[in-house]
Amino acid sequence: MTSNVERTMQAMDAWNRQDLDEYCTIYHPDAVLHGFAPVPLDVAAVLEGYRAFFAGFPDIRFDLLDSVSDGETVAMRVRLQGTHTGTFQGIPATGRPIGVEAITIMRVREGKIIERWNQFDQMSLMQQLGVIPTSPA
């Protein structure tokens, strides 16, 4: 039997290949996702955001930094990396590389994510793209 961590790693691999059909197989049809917008979203809405990432950063990928699991809960700390070669959130391609850490916590039931919380450093992303100035050292 595949563990919850192994199952989420399989989903991350599908995401890195930009295979959203395979990626979605980890989600329960009624899954609720928090942290992507001011209100919880369903999987279809989050996929639109992922497509925007793929358009702006065609080489984008997640690398696992840490993971812990306890029963139904899996938590992962990941690093998102890519090159801004397409338009993203109205920002024309800059050619800049980005690297942003994120944390995701998932509640998994019977091999499917039923609920997920996600946080990533959006300010750092915008600074790396040159949209927001960095603070003086």
Chimera marker file (.cmm) of the C-alpha trace (Angstrom):
<marker_set name="trace">
<marker id="1" x="0.000" y="0.000" z="0.000" r="1" g="1" b="0" radius="0.5"/>
<marker id="2" x="1.263" y="3.467" z="-0.879" r="1" g="1" b="0" radius="0.5"/>
<marker id="3" x="1.783" y="5.797" z="2.082" r="1" g="1" b="0" radius="0.5"/>
<marker id="4" x="0.269" y="9.267" z="2.151" r="1" g="1" b="0" radius="0.5"/>
<marker id="5" x="3.743" y="10.810" z="1.732" r="1" g="1" b="0" radius="0.5"/>
<marker id="6" x="4.517" y="8.561" z="-1.251" r="1" g="1" b="0" radius="0.5"/>
<marker id="7" x="1.162" y="9.425" z="-2.817" r="1" g="1" b="0" radius="0.5"/>
<marker id="8" x="1.763" y="13.166" z="-2.426" r="1" g="1" b="0" radius="0.5"/>
<marker id="9" x="5.271" y="12.732" z="-3.878" r="1" g="1" b="0" radius="0.5"/>
<marker id="10" x="3.728" y="11.021" z="-6.923" r="1" g="1" b="0" radius="0.5"/>
<marker id="11" x="1.438" y="14.028" z="-7.332" r="1" g="1" b="0" radius="0.5"/>
<marker id="12" x="4.414" y="16.409" z="-7.051" r="1" g="1" b="0" radius="0.5"/>
<marker id="13" x="6.194" y="14.442" z="-9.771" r="1" g="1" b="0" radius="0.5"/>
<marker id="14" x="3.134" y="14.779" z="-12.037" r="1" g="1" b="0" radius="0.5"/>
<marker id="15" x="3.023" y="18.540" z="-11.315" r="1" g="1" b="0" radius="0.5"/>
<marker id="16" x="6.713" y="18.854" z="-12.215" r="1" g="1" b="0" radius="0.5"/>
<marker id="17" x="5.906" y="17.167" z="-15.547" r="1" g="1" b="0" radius="0.5"/>
<marker id="18" x="2.945" y="19.575" z="-15.909" r="1" g="1" b="0" radius="0.5"/>
<marker id="19" x="0.614" y="16.583" z="-16.162" r="1" g="1" b="0" radius="0.5"/>
<marker id="20" x="-2.372" y="18.111" z="-14.401" r="1" g="1" b="0" radius="0.5"/>
<marker id="21" x="-4.649" y="15.191" z="-15.311" r="1" g="1" b="0" radius="0.5"/>
<marker id="22" x="-2.444" y="12.790" z="-13.362" r="1" g="1" b="0" radius="0.5"/>
<marker id="23" x="-1.833" y="15.393" z="-10.664" r="1" g="1" b="0" radius="0.5"/>
<marker id="24" x="-5.580" y="15.745" z="-10.041" r="1" g="1" b="0" radius="0.5"/>
<marker id="25" x="-5.977" y="12.046" z="-9.293" r="1" g="1" b="0" radius="0.5"/>
<marker id="26" x="-4.703" y="12.709" z="-5.760" r="1" g="1" b="0" radius="0.5"/>
<marker id="27" x="-7.602" y="15.048" z="-4.953" r="1" g="1" b="0" radius="0.5"/>
<marker id="28" x="-10.983" y="13.961" z="-3.659" r="1" g="1" b="0" radius="0.5"/>
<marker id="29" x="-13.759" y="15.418" z="-5.877" r="1" g="1" b="0" radius="0.5"/>
<marker id="30" x="-14.965" y="17.537" z="-2.929" r="1" g="1" b="0" radius="0.5"/>
<marker id="31" x="-11.499" y="18.733" z="-1.869" r="1" g="1" b="0" radius="0.5"/>
<marker id="32" x="-11.191" y="22.219" z="-0.399" r="1" g="1" b="0" radius="0.5"/>
<marker id="33" x="-7.967" y="24.200" z="-0.866" r="1" g="1" b="0" radius="0.5"/>
<marker id="34" x="-6.970" y="27.113" z="1.355" r="1" g="1" b="0" radius="0.5"/>
<marker id="35" x="-4.311" y="29.790" z="0.878" r="1" g="1" b="0" radius="0.5"/>
<marker id="36" x="-4.538" y="30.291" z="-2.873" r="1" g="1" b="0" radius="0.5"/>
<marker id="37" x="-7.103" y="33.094" z="-2.571" r="1" g="1" b="0" radius="0.5"/>
<marker id="38" x="-8.934" y="34.971" z="0.194" r="1" g="1" b="0" radius="0.5"/>
<marker id="39" x="-11.613" y="32.248" z="0.174" r="1" g="1" b="0" radius="0.5"/>
<marker id="40" x="-11.220" y="28.452" z="-0.074" r="1" g="1" b="0" radius="0.5"/>
<marker id="41" x="-11.204" y="27.099" z="-3.631" r="1" g="1" b="0" radius="0.5"/>
<marker id="42" x="-12.041" y="23.858" z="-5.346" r="1" g="1" b="0" radius="0.5"/>
<marker id="43" x="-9.515" y="21.925" z="-7.413" r="1" g="1" b="0" radius="0.5"/>
<marker id="44" x="-10.697" y="23.377" z="-10.755" r="1" g="1" b="0" radius="0.5"/>
<marker id="45" x="-10.027" y="26.937" z="-9.577" r="1" g="1" b="0" radius="0.5"/>
<marker id="46" x="-6.561" y="26.056" z="-8.287" r="1" g="1" b="0" radius="0.5"/>
<marker id="47" x="-5.708" y="24.371" z="-11.592" r="1" g="1" b="0" radius="0.5"/>
<marker id="48" x="-6.260" y="27.687" z="-13.375" r="1" g="1" b="0" radius="0.5"/>
<marker id="49" x="-3.587" y="29.192" z="-11.128" r="1" g="1" b="0" radius="0.5"/>
<marker id="50" x="-1.232" y="26.328" z="-11.911" r="1" g="1" b="0" radius="0.5"/>
<marker id="51" x="-1.759" y="26.870" z="-15.644" r="1" g="1" b="0" radius="0.5"/>
<marker id="52" x="-0.825" y="30.529" z="-15.135" r="1" g="1" b="0" radius="0.5"/>
<marker id="53" x="2.390" y="29.424" z="-13.384" r="1" g="1" b="0" radius="0.5"/>
<marker id="54" x="3.197" y="27.050" z="-16.259" r="1" g="1" b="0" radius="0.5"/>
<marker id="55" x="2.633" y="29.860" z="-18.798" r="1" g="1" b="0" radius="0.5"/>
<marker id="56" x="4.845" y="32.327" z="-16.930" r="1" g="1" b="0" radius="0.5"/>
<marker id="57" x="7.490" y="29.821" z="-15.847" r="1" g="1" b="0" radius="0.5"/>
<marker id="58" x="7.566" y="26.934" z="-18.367" r="1" g="1" b="0" radius="0.5"/>
<marker id="59" x="10.447" y="25.235" z="-16.520" r="1" g="1" b="0" radius="0.5"/>
<marker id="60" x="8.859" y="25.563" z="-13.066" r="1" g="1" b="0" radius="0.5"/>
<marker id="61" x="9.292" y="22.714" z="-10.610" r="1" g="1" b="0" radius="0.5"/>
<marker id="62" x="8.888" y="21.820" z="-6.960" r="1" g="1" b="0" radius="0.5"/>
<marker id="63" x="11.732" y="20.289" z="-4.978" r="1" g="1" b="0" radius="0.5"/>
<marker id="64" x="10.941" y="18.644" z="-1.663" r="1" g="1" b="0" radius="0.5"/>
<marker id="65" x="12.935" y="20.046" z="1.266" r="1" g="1" b="0" radius="0.5"/>
<marker id="66" x="11.153" y="18.352" z="4.208" r="1" g="1" b="0" radius="0.5"/>
<marker id="67" x="8.092" y="16.240" z="4.878" r="1" g="1" b="0" radius="0.5"/>
<marker id="68" x="6.336" y="14.869" z="7.933" r="1" g="1" b="0" radius="0.5"/>
<marker id="69" x="3.298" y="12.671" z="8.227" r="1" g="1" b="0" radius="0.5"/>
<marker id="70" x="1.011" y="11.730" z="11.084" r="1" g="1" b="0" radius="0.5"/>
<marker id="71" x="-2.075" y="9.720" z="10.298" r="1" g="1" b="0" radius="0.5"/>
<marker id="72" x="-4.202" y="11.646" z="7.791" r="1" g="1" b="0" radius="0.5"/>
<marker id="73" x="-1.932" y="14.707" z="7.820" r="1" g="1" b="0" radius="0.5"/>
<marker id="74" x="1.046" y="15.282" z="5.523" r="1" g="1" b="0" radius="0.5"/>
<marker id="75" x="3.104" y="18.479" z="5.712" r="1" g="1" b="0" radius="0.5"/>
<marker id="76" x="5.736" y="19.412" z="3.150" r="1" g="1" b="0" radius="0.5"/>
<marker id="77" x="8.204" y="22.243" z="2.814" r="1" g="1" b="0" radius="0.5"/>
<marker id="78" x="9.126" y="22.723" z="-0.826" r="1" g="1" b="0" radius="0.5"/>
<marker id="79" x="11.123" y="25.058" z="-3.026" r="1" g="1" b="0" radius="0.5"/>
<marker id="80" x="9.507" y="26.341" z="-6.198" r="1" g="1" b="0" radius="0.5"/>
<marker id="81" x="12.054" y="27.169" z="-8.920" r="1" g="1" b="0" radius="0.5"/>
<marker id="82" x="11.796" y="28.353" z="-12.488" r="1" g="1" b="0" radius="0.5"/>
<marker id="83" x="12.593" y="31.046" z="-15.033" r="1" g="1" b="0" radius="0.5"/>
<marker id="84" x="10.159" y="33.849" z="-15.828" r="1" g="1" b="0" radius="0.5"/>
<marker id="85" x="9.971" y="33.532" z="-19.622" r="1" g="1" b="0" radius="0.5"/>
<marker id="86" x="6.242" y="34.158" z="-20.123" r="1" g="1" b="0" radius="0.5"/>
<marker id="87" x="3.606" y="36.563" z="-18.855" r="1" g="1" b="0" radius="0.5"/>
<marker id="88" x="2.555" y="35.893" z="-15.253" r="1" g="1" b="0" radius="0.5"/>
<marker id="89" x="-0.154" y="37.864" z="-13.445" r="1" g="1" b="0" radius="0.5"/>
<marker id="90" x="0.150" y="40.579" z="-16.084" r="1" g="1" b="0" radius="0.5"/>
<marker id="91" x="3.928" y="40.824" z="-15.633" r="1" g="1" b="0" radius="0.5"/>
<marker id="92" x="5.770" y="40.436" z="-18.962" r="1" g="1" b="0" radius="0.5"/>
<marker id="93" x="8.639" y="37.953" z="-19.100" r="1" g="1" b="0" radius="0.5"/>
<marker id="94" x="11.765" y="39.178" z="-17.322" r="1" g="1" b="0" radius="0.5"/>
<marker id="95" x="14.027" y="36.188" z="-17.968" r="1" g="1" b="0" radius="0.5"/>
<marker id="96" x="14.805" y="36.153" z="-14.236" r="1" g="1" b="0" radius="0.5"/>
<marker id="97" x="15.189" y="32.929" z="-12.278" r="1" g="1" b="0" radius="0.5"/>
<marker id="98" x="13.019" y="32.589" z="-9.189" r="1" g="1" b="0" radius="0.5"/>
<marker id="99" x="13.247" y="30.438" z="-6.092" r="1" g="1" b="0" radius="0.5"/>
<marker id="100" x="10.491" y="30.562" z="-3.485" r="1" g="1" b="0" radius="0.5"/>
<marker id="101" x="9.815" y="28.328" z="-0.504" r="1" g="1" b="0" radius="0.5"/>
<marker id="102" x="6.331" y="27.122" z="0.353" r="1" g="1" b="0" radius="0.5"/>
<marker id="103" x="4.638" y="25.003" z="2.974" r="1" g="1" b="0" radius="0.5"/>
<marker id="104" x="1.640" y="22.826" z="2.287" r="1" g="1" b="0" radius="0.5"/>
<marker id="105" x="-0.376" y="20.812" z="4.780" r="1" g="1" b="0" radius="0.5"/>
<marker id="106" x="-2.724" y="18.166" z="3.439" r="1" g="1" b="0" radius="0.5"/>
<marker id="107" x="-5.413" y="16.049" z="5.031" r="1" g="1" b="0" radius="0.5"/>
<marker id="108" x="-5.455" y="12.739" z="3.160" r="1" g="1" b="0" radius="0.5"/>
<marker id="109" x="-8.246" y="10.203" z="3.429" r="1" g="1" b="0" radius="0.5"/>
<marker id="110" x="-8.164" y="6.869" z="1.571" r="1" g="1" b="0" radius="0.5"/>
<marker id="111" x="-5.317" y="8.075" z="-0.650" r="1" g="1" b="0" radius="0.5"/>
<marker id="112" x="-7.043" y="11.326" z="-1.679" r="1" g="1" b="0" radius="0.5"/>
<marker id="113" x="-6.451" y="14.874" z="-0.465" r="1" g="1" b="0" radius="0.5"/>
<marker id="114" x="-9.688" y="16.109" z="1.063" r="1" g="1" b="0" radius="0.5"/>
<marker id="115" x="-8.322" y="19.413" z="2.376" r="1" g="1" b="0" radius="0.5"/>
<marker id="116" x="-5.133" y="21.394" z="1.790" r="1" g="1" b="0" radius="0.5"/>
<marker id="117" x="-3.573" y="24.550" z="3.209" r="1" g="1" b="0" radius="0.5"/>
<marker id="118" x="-0.831" y="26.286" z="1.235" r="1" g="1" b="0" radius="0.5"/>
<marker id="119" x="1.424" y="29.264" z="1.997" r="1" g="1" b="0" radius="0.5"/>
<marker id="120" x="4.268" y="30.649" z="-0.076" r="1" g="1" b="0" radius="0.5"/>
<marker id="121" x="6.348" y="33.798" z="-0.051" r="1" g="1" b="0" radius="0.5"/>
<marker id="122" x="4.564" y="35.915" z="-2.669" r="1" g="1" b="0" radius="0.5"/>
<marker id="123" x="6.481" y="39.048" z="-1.677" r="1" g="1" b="0" radius="0.5"/>
<marker id="124" x="9.798" y="37.333" z="-2.381" r="1" g="1" b="0" radius="0.5"/>
<marker id="125" x="8.468" y="36.182" z="-5.753" r="1" g="1" b="0" radius="0.5"/>
<marker id="126" x="7.474" y="39.739" z="-6.691" r="1" g="1" b="0" radius="0.5"/>
<marker id="127" x="10.860" y="41.058" z="-5.499" r="1" g="1" b="0" radius="0.5"/>
<marker id="128" x="12.681" y="38.459" z="-7.582" r="1" g="1" b="0" radius="0.5"/>
<marker id="129" x="10.642" y="39.523" z="-10.607" r="1" g="1" b="0" radius="0.5"/>
<marker id="130" x="11.566" y="43.158" z="-9.953" r="1" g="1" b="0" radius="0.5"/>
<marker id="131" x="7.963" y="44.232" z="-9.322" r="1" g="1" b="0" radius="0.5"/>
<marker id="132" x="8.551" y="45.151" z="-5.664" r="1" g="1" b="0" radius="0.5"/>
<marker id="133" x="11.889" y="46.691" z="-4.638" r="1" g="1" b="0" radius="0.5"/>
<marker id="134" x="13.990" y="44.783" z="-2.145" r="1" g="1" b="0" radius="0.5"/>
<marker id="135" x="14.852" y="46.435" z="1.151" r="1" g="1" b="0" radius="0.5"/>
<marker id="136" x="18.352" y="47.877" z="1.517" r="1" g="1" b="0" radius="0.5"/>
<marker id="137" x="20.662" y="45.525" z="3.397" r="1" g="1" b="0" radius="0.5"/>
<link id1="1" id2="2" r="1" g="1" b="0" radius="0.2"/>
<link id1="2" id2="3" r="1" g="1" b="0" radius="0.2"/>
<link id1="3" id2="4" r="1" g="1" b="0" radius="0.2"/>
<link id1="4" id2="5" r="1" g="1" b="0" radius="0.2"/>
<link id1="5" id2="6" r="1" g="1" b="0" radius="0.2"/>
<link id1="6" id2="7" r="1" g="1" b="0" radius="0.2"/>
<link id1="7" id2="8" r="1" g="1" b="0" radius="0.2"/>
<link id1="8" id2="9" r="1" g="1" b="0" radius="0.2"/>
<link id1="9" id2="10" r="1" g="1" b="0" radius="0.2"/>
<link id1="10" id2="11" r="1" g="1" b="0" radius="0.2"/>
<link id1="11" id2="12" r="1" g="1" b="0" radius="0.2"/>
<link id1="12" id2="13" r="1" g="1" b="0" radius="0.2"/>
<link id1="13" id2="14" r="1" g="1" b="0" radius="0.2"/>
<link id1="14" id2="15" r="1" g="1" b="0" radius="0.2"/>
<link id1="15" id2="16" r="1" g="1" b="0" radius="0.2"/>
<link id1="16" id2="17" r="1" g="1" b="0" radius="0.2"/>
<link id1="17" id2="18" r="1" g="1" b="0" radius="0.2"/>
<link id1="18" id2="19" r="1" g="1" b="0" radius="0.2"/>
<link id1="19" id2="20" r="1" g="1" b="0" radius="0.2"/>
<link id1="20" id2="21" r="1" g="1" b="0" radius="0.2"/>
<link id1="21" id2="22" r="1" g="1" b="0" radius="0.2"/>
<link id1="22" id2="23" r="1" g="1" b="0" radius="0.2"/>
<link id1="23" id2="24" r="1" g="1" b="0" radius="0.2"/>
<link id1="24" id2="25" r="1" g="1" b="0" radius="0.2"/>
<link id1="25" id2="26" r="1" g="1" b="0" radius="0.2"/>
<link id1="26" id2="27" r="1" g="1" b="0" radius="0.2"/>
<link id1="27" id2="28" r="1" g="1" b="0" radius="0.2"/>
<link id1="28" id2="29" r="1" g="1" b="0" radius="0.2"/>
<link id1="29" id2="30" r="1" g="1" b="0" radius="0.2"/>
<link id1="30" id2="31" r="1" g="1" b="0" radius="0.2"/>
<link id1="31" id2="32" r="1" g="1" b="0" radius="0.2"/>
<link id1="32" id2="33" r="1" g="1" b="0" radius="0.2"/>
<link id1="33" id2="34" r="1" g="1" b="0" radius="0.2"/>
<link id1="34" id2="35" r="1" g="1" b="0" radius="0.2"/>
<link id1="35" id2="36" r="1" g="1" b="0" radius="0.2"/>
<link id1="36" id2="37" r="1" g="1" b="0" radius="0.2"/>
<link id1="37" id2="38" r="1" g="1" b="0" radius="0.2"/>
<link id1="38" id2="39" r="1" g="1" b="0" radius="0.2"/>
<link id1="39" id2="40" r="1" g="1" b="0" radius="0.2"/>
<link id1="40" id2="41" r="1" g="1" b="0" radius="0.2"/>
<link id1="41" id2="42" r="1" g="1" b="0" radius="0.2"/>
<link id1="42" id2="43" r="1" g="1" b="0" radius="0.2"/>
<link id1="43" id2="44" r="1" g="1" b="0" radius="0.2"/>
<link id1="44" id2="45" r="1" g="1" b="0" radius="0.2"/>
<link id1="45" id2="46" r="1" g="1" b="0" radius="0.2"/>
<link id1="46" id2="47" r="1" g="1" b="0" radius="0.2"/>
<link id1="47" id2="48" r="1" g="1" b="0" radius="0.2"/>
<link id1="48" id2="49" r="1" g="1" b="0" radius="0.2"/>
<link id1="49" id2="50" r="1" g="1" b="0" radius="0.2"/>
<link id1="50" id2="51" r="1" g="1" b="0" radius="0.2"/>
<link id1="51" id2="52" r="1" g="1" b="0" radius="0.2"/>
<link id1="52" id2="53" r="1" g="1" b="0" radius="0.2"/>
<link id1="53" id2="54" r="1" g="1" b="0" radius="0.2"/>
<link id1="54" id2="55" r="1" g="1" b="0" radius="0.2"/>
<link id1="55" id2="56" r="1" g="1" b="0" radius="0.2"/>
<link id1="56" id2="57" r="1" g="1" b="0" radius="0.2"/>
<link id1="57" id2="58" r="1" g="1" b="0" radius="0.2"/>
<link id1="58" id2="59" r="1" g="1" b="0" radius="0.2"/>
<link id1="59" id2="60" r="1" g="1" b="0" radius="0.2"/>
<link id1="60" id2="61" r="1" g="1" b="0" radius="0.2"/>
<link id1="61" id2="62" r="1" g="1" b="0" radius="0.2"/>
<link id1="62" id2="63" r="1" g="1" b="0" radius="0.2"/>
<link id1="63" id2="64" r="1" g="1" b="0" radius="0.2"/>
<link id1="64" id2="65" r="1" g="1" b="0" radius="0.2"/>
<link id1="65" id2="66" r="1" g="1" b="0" radius="0.2"/>
<link id1="66" id2="67" r="1" g="1" b="0" radius="0.2"/>
<link id1="67" id2="68" r="1" g="1" b="0" radius="0.2"/>
<link id1="68" id2="69" r="1" g="1" b="0" radius="0.2"/>
<link id1="69" id2="70" r="1" g="1" b="0" radius="0.2"/>
<link id1="70" id2="71" r="1" g="1" b="0" radius="0.2"/>
<link id1="71" id2="72" r="1" g="1" b="0" radius="0.2"/>
<link id1="72" id2="73" r="1" g="1" b="0" radius="0.2"/>
<link id1="73" id2="74" r="1" g="1" b="0" radius="0.2"/>
<link id1="74" id2="75" r="1" g="1" b="0" radius="0.2"/>
<link id1="75" id2="76" r="1" g="1" b="0" radius="0.2"/>
<link id1="76" id2="77" r="1" g="1" b="0" radius="0.2"/>
<link id1="77" id2="78" r="1" g="1" b="0" radius="0.2"/>
<link id1="78" id2="79" r="1" g="1" b="0" radius="0.2"/>
<link id1="79" id2="80" r="1" g="1" b="0" radius="0.2"/>
<link id1="80" id2="81" r="1" g="1" b="0" radius="0.2"/>
<link id1="81" id2="82" r="1" g="1" b="0" radius="0.2"/>
<link id1="82" id2="83" r="1" g="1" b="0" radius="0.2"/>
<link id1="83" id2="84" r="1" g="1" b="0" radius="0.2"/>
<link id1="84" id2="85" r="1" g="1" b="0" radius="0.2"/>
<link id1="85" id2="86" r="1" g="1" b="0" radius="0.2"/>
<link id1="86" id2="87" r="1" g="1" b="0" radius="0.2"/>
<link id1="87" id2="88" r="1" g="1" b="0" radius="0.2"/>
<link id1="88" id2="89" r="1" g="1" b="0" radius="0.2"/>
<link id1="89" id2="90" r="1" g="1" b="0" radius="0.2"/>
<link id1="90" id2="91" r="1" g="1" b="0" radius="0.2"/>
<link id1="91" id2="92" r="1" g="1" b="0" radius="0.2"/>
<link id1="92" id2="93" r="1" g="1" b="0" radius="0.2"/>
<link id1="93" id2="94" r="1" g="1" b="0" radius="0.2"/>
<link id1="94" id2="95" r="1" g="1" b="0" radius="0.2"/>
<link id1="95" id2="96" r="1" g="1" b="0" radius="0.2"/>
<link id1="96" id2="97" r="1" g="1" b="0" radius="0.2"/>
<link id1="97" id2="98" r="1" g="1" b="0" radius="0.2"/>
<link id1="98" id2="99" r="1" g="1" b="0" radius="0.2"/>
<link id1="99" id2="100" r="1" g="1" b="0" radius="0.2"/>
<link id1="100" id2="101" r="1" g="1" b="0" radius="0.2"/>
<link id1="101" id2="102" r="1" g="1" b="0" radius="0.2"/>
<link id1="102" id2="103" r="1" g="1" b="0" radius="0.2"/>
<link id1="103" id2="104" r="1" g="1" b="0" radius="0.2"/>
<link id1="104" id2="105" r="1" g="1" b="0" radius="0.2"/>
<link id1="105" id2="106" r="1" g="1" b="0" radius="0.2"/>
<link id1="106" id2="107" r="1" g="1" b="0" radius="0.2"/>
<link id1="107" id2="108" r="1" g="1" b="0" radius="0.2"/>
<link id1="108" id2="109" r="1" g="1" b="0" radius="0.2"/>
<link id1="109" id2="110" r="1" g="1" b="0" radius="0.2"/>
<link id1="110" id2="111" r="1" g="1" b="0" radius="0.2"/>
<link id1="111" id2="112" r="1" g="1" b="0" radius="0.2"/>
<link id1="112" id2="113" r="1" g="1" b="0" radius="0.2"/>
<link id1="113" id2="114" r="1" g="1" b="0" radius="0.2"/>
<link id1="114" id2="115" r="1" g="1" b="0" radius="0.2"/>
<link id1="115" id2="116" r="1" g="1" b="0" radius="0.2"/>
<link id1="116" id2="117" r="1" g="1" b="0" radius="0.2"/>
<link id1="117" id2="118" r="1" g="1" b="0" radius="0.2"/>
<link id1="118" id2="119" r="1" g="1" b="0" radius="0.2"/>
<link id1="119" id2="120" r="1" g="1" b="0" radius="0.2"/>
<link id1="120" id2="121" r="1" g="1" b="0" radius="0.2"/>
<link id1="121" id2="122" r="1" g="1" b="0" radius="0.2"/>
<link id1="122" id2="123" r="1" g="1" b="0" radius="0.2"/>
<link id1="123" id2="124" r="1" g="1" b="0" radius="0.2"/>
<link id1="124" id2="125" r="1" g="1" b="0" radius="0.2"/>
<link id1="125" id2="126" r="1" g="1" b="0" radius="0.2"/>
<link id1="126" id2="127" r="1" g="1" b="0" radius="0.2"/>
<link id1="127" id2="128" r="1" g="1" b="0" radius="0.2"/>
<link id1="128" id2="129" r="1" g="1" b="0" radius="0.2"/>
<link id1="129" id2="130" r="1" g="1" b="0" radius="0.2"/>
<link id1="130" id2="131" r="1" g="1" b="0" radius="0.2"/>
<link id1="131" id2="132" r="1" g="1" b="0" radius="0.2"/>
<link id1="132" id2="133" r="1" g="1" b="0" radius="0.2"/>
<link id1="133" id2="134" r="1" g="1" b="0" radius="0.2"/>
<link id1="134" id2="135" r="1" g="1" b="0" radius="0.2"/>
<link id1="135" id2="136" r="1" g="1" b="0" radius="0.2"/>
<link id1="136" id2="137" r="1" g="1" b="0" radius="0.2"/>
</marker_set>
